[in-house]
Amino acid sequence: MRRIAFINEKGGTCKTTLAVNTAAWLALRKQCRVLLVDLDTQGHAGKSLGLDVRTLPRNVFHLLTDPEVTLASVARPTGVAGLDVVPAYKEMADFPVVVAQDPRRAHRLADRMREAEAAGYDVVLFDAPPSMGLTTRNILVAASEVVVPVALTYLALDGCAELAETVRQVGESEGRPDLRVTKVVPTLYRKTALATAILERLKAYFPDALAATPLGYNVKVDEAQSHGKTVWEYAPRSPGARMLAAIAAEIHGGPAPTKRKRAARKVA
């Protein structure tokens, strides 16, 4: 079972857009059985798939804090055949406090994902919050592949370098040599000199992981989310759908040997 995390501690980098539409592409185009796990208090992954996350009696918080709650009881079917979602909402803000005394608090998510494997899911995707706290640590422990969406701005680039180092450190400390950044996806792309310069720096730092297709702005993607649909349901022939399909295909292709440079300051 593949376990792919979409992480960037900076908000507004299109993590949820990529996670939701990649999950849908895998289910629709590759006939995978896919589980999307939202771990952000905003609950945008569930909202983007048509769920009213405010009214659900149980969500990912209850799965991670109550051993009596099963994955089957919180995983919700979506309008995309083969795609289920575990929604999140504001309760996740209390997660670090509730599990603070547990010596295995960073392994809560990984432990519960054994149920996903037993249930026959082919791929699990994690939509991370925009922070590097305990929730994201849980995601890194549970995942084996990390996809980093990077908005083409200077500050987002700097954060990408720090995240790559965090992934390396977690892999070492948790005895997870397989954990690494497998794809870096440029987002919010516009044809500017700054965007071109940042793309060149990303290519130098992640020569084998940088996605060939950057995600530019397309109104149909935003419209789809506002209707609680994926772009495949709402506008499957739009430029946004073509961009997201190309990116999803690269992610599906699996990890390439990573040859990134170790020093984060080289990126900045």
Disulfide bonds with the S-S distance in Angstrom:
none
